[in-house]
Amino acid sequence: MLADSYGRVATDLRVSLTDKCNLRCTYCMPPEGLEWLPKPELLTDDELNRLIRIGVTMLGITEVRFTGGEPLLRRGLPGIVASAAALEPRPRTALTTNGIGLARTAPALAEAGLDRVNVSLDTLRHDVFEKLARRRRLDDVLAGLAGAAEAGLTPVKVNAVLMRGVNDAEAPDLLRYCLEHGYRLRFIEQMPLDAQHGWRRDTMITADEILDRLSAEFDLAPADAATRGSAPAELFHVDGGPETVGVIGSVTRPFCGACDRVRLTADGQIRNCLFAREESDLRPLLRGGGTDAEIAERWRAAVASKRPGHGIDDPSFLQPARPMSAIGG
């Protein structure tokens, strides 16, 4: 198992396939983009497949989520998904994407063995989408959501980040849209993971504010907390249910004590937390003739050192050097 010293066991592996993205969301990166990882530093498809196999068959991983950057930009994505889905025991597979290109690729991903998707959608307005993402691609995202549902990549979950003075008034509209289309909406507090290091706690939209905005138009009732487990989202039944909306309060309502996630970056680093400043490099072992057992042991040692929490409230907290696009969500 991948156990830490606080009794938590990592069973959910987040695999970043690339740090590149075809959007430039203001809460993630600057308009000009970033300096991407050099290709020789990126793990190959075979290296990724090997690490996923070790995680699933030797270390107790039961869910593999493919992330980025934007994972749909990875040319070998269907083959990587198929390799993971063919493992015994078979892990649950998921993909977090901005949705651009998903309408075209969803059938192939479903055939490869992908179970479901999470799609980022922060607004339903074209002008606001362009302001937030610096691209005119809202129609592509909406088509991607529809394509995922048609391909059976369900439940289709929608991730939304509210920015003060930009899209924070749209919370009820986003929920109404998702309810009408059968998508499961999750609002996520903005986190200190932008490349510009411009995040400020006093300007972020908190979980309490999100719930206040939704409660003005919907009747929300907390779902049974006992069923939450290690899930990051607090769920609320909408207008008596059974439909729900989720709020992920990573900053103001941390859930570190139940965390079961571990992250693998596109260049082979193990990270225990989105906000970690420490990494464990598996690439030298991969490329230096290390055995599966040696790689598994280093992975176990990396997770054993996991901290008790992200420490955002600690005065000594420092934002990680890597932005979200280079970590994998």
C-alpha positions as CSV (number, residue, x, y, z in Angstrom):
1,M,0.0,0.0,0.0
2,L,0.9,3.7,-0.3
3,A,0.5,4.6,3.3
4,D,1.6,7.8,5.1
5,S,2.5,8.3,8.7
6,Y,-1.0,9.7,9.5
7,G,-2.8,6.5,8.6
8,R,-4.0,7.7,5.1
9,V,-3.7,5.3,2.2
10,A,-3.3,6.6,-1.4
11,T,-5.6,4.7,-3.8
12,D,-6.4,7.6,-6.3
13,L,-3.6,8.3,-8.8
14,R,-3.7,11.6,-10.7
15,V,-1.5,11.2,-13.8
16,S,-0.5,14.4,-15.7
17,L,0.1,13.6,-19.3
18,T,1.4,17.1,-20.4
19,D,1.9,20.5,-19.0
20,K,0.7,22.1,-22.2
21,C,-2.8,23.7,-22.6
22,N,-4.7,25.3,-25.4
23,L,-6.4,27.8,-23.1
24,R,-4.9,30.6,-21.0
25,C,-7.2,30.8,-18.0
26,T,-6.4,33.8,-15.8
27,Y,-6.4,31.7,-12.6
28,C,-3.8,29.4,-14.1
29,M,-1.3,31.0,-16.5
30,P,-0.3,34.3,-18.2
31,P,-1.6,35.3,-21.6
32,E,1.7,34.3,-23.3
33,G,1.6,30.8,-21.8
34,L,4.5,29.2,-20.0
35,E,7.9,27.7,-20.8
36,W,6.8,24.1,-21.4
37,L,8.8,21.1,-20.2
38,P,11.4,19.9,-22.7
39,K,10.3,16.8,-24.5
40,P,13.2,14.6,-23.3
41,E,12.1,15.2,-19.8
42,L,8.6,14.0,-20.4
43,L,7.7,10.4,-19.7
44,T,7.1,8.3,-22.8
45,D,3.9,6.4,-23.2
46,D,5.7,3.2,-22.2
47,E,7.1,4.8,-19.1
48,L,3.7,6.1,-18.1
49,N,2.1,2.7,-18.7
50,R,4.8,1.0,-16.6
51,L,4.3,3.4,-13.6
52,I,0.5,3.0,-13.8
53,R,0.9,-0.8,-13.9
54,I,3.2,-0.7,-10.8
55,G,0.7,1.6,-9.0
56,V,-2.3,-0.6,-9.7
57,T,-0.8,-4.1,-9.4
58,M,1.8,-3.5,-6.6
59,L,0.7,-0.5,-4.6
60,G,-3.1,-0.6,-4.3
61,I,-4.1,2.1,-6.8
62,T,-7.8,1.7,-7.6
63,E,-8.6,4.8,-9.6
64,V,-6.5,6.5,-12.3
65,R,-7.4,10.0,-13.4
66,F,-5.6,11.5,-16.4
67,T,-4.9,15.2,-16.2
68,G,-2.7,17.9,-17.7
69,G,-2.2,20.7,-18.7
70,E,-4.8,19.5,-21.2
71,P,-4.6,15.7,-21.5
72,L,-6.4,15.7,-24.9
73,L,-3.2,17.2,-26.3
74,R,-1.4,14.0,-25.6
75,R,-1.3,12.1,-28.9
76,G,-1.0,8.7,-27.3
77,L,-3.9,9.2,-24.9
78,P,-6.2,6.4,-26.2
79,G,-3.5,3.9,-25.9
80,I,-2.5,5.0,-22.4
81,V,-6.2,4.7,-21.3
82,A,-6.4,1.3,-22.9
83,S,-3.3,0.1,-21.1
84,A,-4.7,1.2,-17.8
85,A,-8.1,-0.3,-18.4
86,A,-6.6,-3.6,-19.3
87,L,-4.9,-4.0,-15.9
88,E,-6.0,-6.6,-13.3
89,P,-7.5,-5.6,-11.0
90,R,-9.0,-3.0,-13.3
91,P,-8.8,0.5,-12.0
92,R,-11.6,3.1,-12.5
93,T,-10.5,5.5,-15.1
94,A,-11.3,9.2,-15.5
95,L,-10.2,12.3,-17.4
96,T,-10.1,15.9,-16.3
97,T,-10.2,18.2,-19.4
98,N,-11.2,21.6,-20.6
99,G,-13.4,19.9,-23.2
100,I,-11.9,21.3,-26.3
101,G,-11.7,18.4,-28.8
102,L,-13.7,16.1,-26.5
103,A,-16.7,15.9,-28.9
104,R,-14.4,14.3,-31.5
105,T,-12.4,12.1,-29.2
106,A,-15.0,10.9,-26.7
107,P,-16.1,7.8,-28.7
108,A,-12.5,6.5,-29.0
109,L,-11.7,7.2,-25.4
110,A,-14.9,5.3,-24.3
111,E,-13.9,2.4,-26.5
112,A,-10.4,2.4,-25.0
113,G,-11.9,2.0,-21.6
114,L,-12.3,5.5,-20.1
115,D,-15.1,5.5,-17.6
116,R,-16.0,9.1,-17.2
117,V,-14.9,12.8,-17.5
118,N,-14.7,16.0,-15.6
119,V,-15.0,19.1,-17.8
120,S,-14.1,22.6,-16.8
121,L,-16.8,25.2,-17.5
122,D,-16.7,28.5,-15.6
123,T,-19.3,30.4,-17.6
124,L,-22.1,30.2,-20.2
125,R,-21.4,33.6,-21.7
126,H,-19.1,33.9,-24.7
127,D,-17.7,37.3,-23.6
128,V,-16.9,36.1,-20.1
129,F,-15.4,32.8,-21.4
130,E,-13.0,34.9,-23.6
131,K,-12.1,37.1,-20.7
132,L,-11.4,34.1,-18.4
133,A,-9.8,31.7,-20.9
134,R,-8.4,34.3,-23.4
135,R,-9.8,32.1,-26.2
136,R,-13.2,32.0,-28.1
137,R,-13.9,28.3,-27.5
138,L,-17.0,28.1,-25.4
139,D,-19.0,26.4,-28.1
140,D,-16.3,23.7,-28.3
141,V,-16.5,23.1,-24.6
142,L,-20.3,22.7,-24.6
143,A,-20.0,20.4,-27.6
144,G,-17.5,18.4,-25.7
145,L,-19.8,18.0,-22.7
146,A,-22.6,16.7,-25.0
147,G,-20.2,14.4,-26.8
148,A,-19.0,12.9,-23.6
149,A,-22.6,12.2,-22.5
150,E,-23.5,10.7,-25.8
151,A,-20.4,8.4,-25.7
152,G,-21.4,7.1,-22.3
153,L,-18.6,8.8,-20.3
154,T,-21.0,9.3,-17.4
155,P,-21.6,10.7,-15.0
156,V,-20.3,13.8,-16.7
157,K,-19.0,16.1,-14.0
158,V,-18.5,19.9,-14.5
159,N,-15.9,21.8,-12.6
160,A,-16.4,25.6,-12.1
161,V,-14.2,28.2,-10.6
162,L,-15.9,31.5,-9.6
163,M,-13.9,34.7,-9.9
164,R,-15.0,37.8,-8.1
165,G,-16.4,40.5,-10.4
166,V,-16.1,38.2,-13.4
167,N,-18.4,35.2,-13.3
168,D,-19.5,35.0,-9.6
169,A,-23.0,36.0,-10.5
170,E,-23.4,33.0,-12.8
171,A,-23.5,30.3,-10.1
172,P,-27.3,29.7,-10.3
173,D,-27.2,29.8,-14.2
174,L,-24.4,27.1,-14.2
175,L,-26.3,24.9,-11.8
176,R,-29.6,25.3,-13.8
177,Y,-27.7,24.4,-17.0
178,C,-26.2,21.3,-15.5
179,L,-29.4,20.1,-14.0
180,E,-31.2,20.5,-17.4
181,H,-28.5,18.5,-19.2
182,G,-27.9,15.8,-16.6
183,Y,-24.4,16.9,-15.6
184,R,-23.1,17.0,-12.1
185,L,-21.7,20.4,-11.1
186,R,-18.9,21.0,-8.7
187,F,-17.8,24.5,-7.7
188,I,-14.1,24.7,-6.7
189,E,-12.6,27.5,-4.6
190,Q,-9.8,29.3,-6.5
191,M,-6.5,27.9,-5.2
192,P,-3.0,29.4,-5.0
193,L,-1.7,27.5,-8.0
194,D,-1.5,30.2,-10.7
195,A,1.8,30.7,-12.5
196,Q,1.6,34.5,-11.8
197,H,1.4,34.0,-8.0
198,G,-1.4,36.6,-8.0
199,W,-3.8,34.6,-5.8
200,R,-5.2,36.4,-2.7
201,R,-7.3,34.8,-0.1
202,D,-9.2,38.1,0.6
203,T,-10.5,38.2,-3.0
204,M,-11.4,34.6,-3.6
205,I,-15.0,33.4,-3.7
206,T,-15.3,31.1,-0.7
207,A,-17.5,28.0,-0.3
208,D,-19.8,29.9,2.0
209,E,-20.3,32.6,-0.7
210,I,-21.0,30.0,-3.3
211,L,-23.7,28.4,-1.2
212,D,-25.2,31.7,-0.4
213,R,-25.5,32.5,-4.2
214,L,-27.0,29.2,-4.9
215,S,-29.4,29.3,-1.9
216,A,-30.9,32.5,-3.3
217,E,-32.5,30.5,-6.1
218,F,-32.4,26.8,-5.0
219,D,-33.3,24.9,-1.9
220,L,-30.1,23.1,-0.8
221,A,-29.9,20.4,1.8
222,P,-26.6,18.7,2.9
223,A,-26.2,15.1,1.7
224,D,-25.4,12.4,4.2
225,A,-21.8,13.3,5.3
226,A,-21.1,9.6,6.0
227,T,-21.3,8.8,2.3
228,R,-18.6,11.4,1.4
229,G,-15.6,9.3,2.3
230,S,-12.5,10.8,0.7
231,A,-14.3,12.7,-2.0
232,P,-13.3,16.3,-2.1
233,A,-16.8,17.7,-2.7
234,E,-19.4,18.4,-0.1
235,L,-22.7,17.5,-1.7
236,F,-26.0,19.2,-1.4
237,H,-29.4,17.9,-2.6
238,V,-31.0,20.5,-4.9
239,D,-34.7,21.2,-4.4
240,G,-35.3,18.0,-2.6
241,G,-33.1,15.9,-4.9
242,P,-32.1,13.4,-6.1
243,E,-29.9,15.8,-8.1
244,T,-26.9,17.3,-6.2
245,V,-24.4,20.1,-6.5
246,G,-20.9,19.9,-5.0
247,V,-18.7,22.5,-3.4
248,I,-14.9,21.8,-3.1
249,G,-13.6,24.1,-0.4
250,S,-10.0,23.3,-0.7
251,V,-8.9,26.5,1.0
252,T,-11.6,27.3,3.6
253,R,-12.9,23.7,4.2
254,P,-9.8,21.5,3.8
255,F,-10.3,17.8,3.6
256,C,-6.6,16.8,4.1
257,G,-7.4,14.3,6.8
258,A,-9.3,12.0,4.4
259,C,-7.0,12.6,1.3
260,D,-6.4,9.4,-0.7
261,R,-4.6,11.0,-3.7
262,V,-1.1,10.9,-5.0
263,R,0.1,12.7,-8.2
264,L,2.5,11.8,-11.0
265,T,3.7,14.7,-13.0
266,A,4.4,14.5,-16.8
267,D,8.1,14.4,-16.1
268,G,8.0,11.6,-13.5
269,Q,7.8,13.3,-10.2
270,I,5.6,12.0,-7.3
271,R,3.8,14.7,-5.5
272,N,1.7,14.1,-2.4
273,C,-0.3,17.3,-2.5
274,L,-1.2,20.0,-5.0
275,F,0.5,22.4,-2.7
276,A,3.6,20.4,-1.9
277,R,7.0,21.9,-2.4
278,E,8.7,18.5,-2.3
279,E,8.8,15.9,-5.1
280,S,10.3,12.5,-5.5
281,D,11.8,11.8,-8.9
282,L,11.1,8.3,-10.4
283,R,12.6,9.0,-13.8
284,P,16.2,8.0,-12.9
285,L,15.1,4.6,-11.8
286,L,12.8,4.2,-14.9
287,R,15.6,5.1,-17.3
288,G,18.5,3.6,-15.3
289,G,17.4,0.0,-15.2
290,G,15.5,0.0,-11.9
291,T,13.3,-2.9,-11.3
292,D,9.5,-2.7,-10.6
293,A,10.2,-3.5,-6.9
294,E,12.8,-0.7,-6.6
295,I,10.4,1.8,-8.2
296,A,7.6,0.7,-5.9
297,E,9.8,1.0,-2.9
298,R,10.8,4.6,-3.8
299,W,7.1,5.4,-4.4
300,R,6.2,4.0,-1.0
301,A,8.9,6.1,0.7
302,A,7.7,9.2,-1.1
303,V,4.1,8.8,0.1
304,A,5.3,7.9,3.6
305,S,6.6,11.5,4.0
306,K,3.2,13.1,3.2
307,R,2.5,16.1,5.4
308,P,-0.7,16.3,7.5
309,G,-2.2,19.1,5.5
310,H,-1.6,21.7,2.8
311,G,-0.9,24.5,5.4
312,I,-2.4,27.4,3.5
313,D,-3.5,28.9,6.8
314,D,0.0,28.7,8.2
315,P,1.9,32.0,8.1
316,S,4.9,30.1,6.6
317,F,2.9,28.8,3.7
318,L,4.6,29.3,0.3
319,Q,2.9,28.7,-3.0
320,P,4.5,25.8,-4.9
321,A,6.9,26.7,-7.7
322,R,5.0,24.6,-10.2
323,P,1.6,26.0,-11.4
324,M,-1.5,23.8,-11.7
325,S,-0.8,23.1,-15.4
326,A,2.6,21.5,-14.5
327,I,1.3,19.5,-11.5
328,G,-1.9,17.9,-12.8
329,G,-5.2,18.4,-11.0
